[in-house]
């Protein structure tokens, strides 16, 4: 008789665990959809504004927190983008990691190609490293200076991503603007 009770108890426990896993998966799917929708609204607001250069601004979204990264030409552009994003419905916080790049429009084609190649090599190194979640890390490069942005799990993952990027041949410096994702 005790064996039958133990089996029923295990079945009930298994059903509860399965329900919790299913609920978490549904929550994660809904959270991903919410993040994607908010990212789209933010990008649309940046595109609609004549003074911001939306294609130069990367957006990462995590539970209403928006991180802006990439390069803009002036501090005014950076501040304008931050204010604009803060005004979008659903944005709870803006973390501005935009960098100022002087002469943005004057960048030589050969420099742009070198930076694109370096960005690709850094992304590949992050993918090859099992301890970094490369799909959550944005990489931008400007004349050998690599900017890492996005949301990671903890300080150790942030430090590891920086270390991996620095080890790539041709990287002169790494600006680590990775943010720790808020606790669930």
Secondary structure as the mmCIF struct_conf table of DSSP 4:
data_model
#
loop_
_struct_conf.conf_type_id
_struct_conf.id
_struct_conf.beg_label_comp_id
_struct_conf.beg_label_asym_id
_struct_conf.beg_label_seq_id
_struct_conf.end_label_comp_id
_struct_conf.end_label_asym_id
_struct_conf.end_label_seq_id
HELX_RH_AL_P HELX_RH_AL_P1 UNK A 2 UNK A 48
BEND BEND1 UNK A 50 UNK A 52
HELX_RH_3T_P HELX_RH_3T_P1 UNK A 54 UNK A 56
STRN STRN1 UNK A 57 UNK A 62
TURN_TY1_P TURN_TY1_P1 UNK A 63 UNK A 64
STRN STRN2 UNK A 65 UNK A 72
BEND BEND2 UNK A 73 UNK A 73
HELX_RH_AL_P HELX_RH_AL_P2 UNK A 75 UNK A 86
TURN_TY1_P TURN_TY1_P2 UNK A 87 UNK A 87
BEND BEND3 UNK A 88 UNK A 88
TURN_TY1_P TURN_TY1_P3 UNK A 89 UNK A 90
STRN STRN3 UNK A 93 UNK A 100
TURN_TY1_P TURN_TY1_P4 UNK A 102 UNK A 103
HELX_RH_3T_P HELX_RH_3T_P2 UNK A 104 UNK A 106
HELX_RH_AL_P HELX_RH_AL_P3 UNK A 109 UNK A 128
TURN_TY1_P TURN_TY1_P5 UNK A 130 UNK A 131
BEND BEND4 UNK A 132 UNK A 132
HELX_RH_3T_P HELX_RH_3T_P3 UNK A 134 UNK A 136
STRN STRN4 UNK A 137 UNK A 142
TURN_TY1_P TURN_TY1_P6 UNK A 143 UNK A 144
STRN STRN5 UNK A 145 UNK A 152
BEND BEND5 UNK A 153 UNK A 154
HELX_RH_AL_P HELX_RH_AL_P4 UNK A 155 UNK A 166
TURN_TY1_P TURN_TY1_P7 UNK A 167 UNK A 167
BEND BEND6 UNK A 168 UNK A 168
TURN_TY1_P TURN_TY1_P8 UNK A 169 UNK A 170
STRN STRN6 UNK A 173 UNK A 180
HELX_LH_PP_P HELX_LH_PP_P1 UNK A 181 UNK A 183
#
